[in-house]
Amino acid sequence: MFNKDIALLLSKEYDSFYLYDEEVIIAATQKLKTCFPNAHFLYSVKTNANAKVVNSVLSQGFGVDAASVNEVKLGIQNGISKSNIQYSAPGKTLQNIKDTLGSAVIIADSLNEIALIQQAAAEKNIVACIGIRINPSFSFSGGNAMPSKFGVDEKQLFDQLPSLQNFSNIRIIGLHIHLRSQELNSDILENYYTNIFALTERFQILSEHPLEFVNMGSGIGIPYSPQDVPLDIALLGSATTTLISKMQARFPVLQVYIETGRYVVGKAGVYFTKVLDKKISCGKCFVILNNTLNGFIRPSLAQLVSYYSKQESPVGSEPLFTSKNAFEVIALTDTNDVETVTLTGNLCTATDVVASDITLPKLKIGDVIAITNAGSYAAVLSPMQFSSQVPPAELFLTKDTQIIQ
Ligand SMILES: *Cc1c(COP(=O)(O)O)cnc(C)c1O
């Protein structure tokens, strides 16, 4: 899972750090490319925006799912062409649109945004080729439409389509649908893709131009807790390949995109933090670690949910909470003696708890703890402004075992 010797060596220099493993990233990108040979992949940069991580994913032929102007810029800096950067986020301003019109495919998130793009394109005297994010008339698992802050309701869009075609500086070339992350059931994902293709056909019948792409968003999950049954990616891939071939037989210019962040980087990162202090209070043993809630917030959030929810498996709320035991805590010690401890952080709040009453090998001050599943929604979610601590380092292990910062 990670190289213990390298981790211990690095921990001499850093009290807390992320270590990203390029080999794991590349293996995951290759798995996707092999299983989905006729799909294109976009890397959701918001998952992990570390420059080396982004570069490593993009060098495998992934385009960019950008959630902000800065993420569009990161794509440009990595040499990604306009057609492979899709900029999709709610609440884009006119300035955001002007800043990205020439360098990304903008995905309009609302009818108001379509009007803003029309305005920006008219000022430049160009025709903007855009996508539209749709809140479809089906839910992720196939039920009825759900209210959403994202996209335009399918029915509203279809009703408005004749009037949108009067926007002379806009051409709708693609559709974007994303409803959920972290699904491990391949049947649910296959059904979701099938519903998206049916929606694409419904749209194509009404629209005068051939659609150039449909972006099916994410959904592809990874196992976090030991109880998680991994998604059968080969099964999903083969079903999806057939669906795409059928679509492309009818609509030859249509390209199919799938977005993912966590599948390619989630397992590639491990968080390491050092034991700063240890004490017994009223018979309970507390271990104080460096930068926990502030350096890697998700384990502490999982504790918070576990504290308040009596349910065995509370429903996930991505990307903040996945499941109760989504992160494995590993002590990098050699002792066989164990003890029950509560792992906390070094902040001036009692809520930075990583694990309560957990049995671990006996820890000493200076020992190192590893926390798994720290490649996605980890460093990017860290509230490091709280209490002005020194942030964890982000280190990158290349495939020829060089460490770069
Ligand atoms: C966050 C996000 C993703 C990334 O999804 P993961 O399943 O976490 O990799 C993909 N698409 C969109 C639109 C997103 O907002």
Boltz pocket constraint, residues with backbone or C-beta under 6 A from the ligand:
constraints:
  - pocket:
      binder: B
      contacts: [[A, 44], [A, 46], [A, 47], [A, 65], [A, 88], [A, 178], [A, 180], [A, 181], [A, 182], [A, 217], [A, 218], [A, 219], [A, 220], [A, 259], [A, 260], [A, 261], [A, 262], [A, 263]]
      max_distance: 6.0
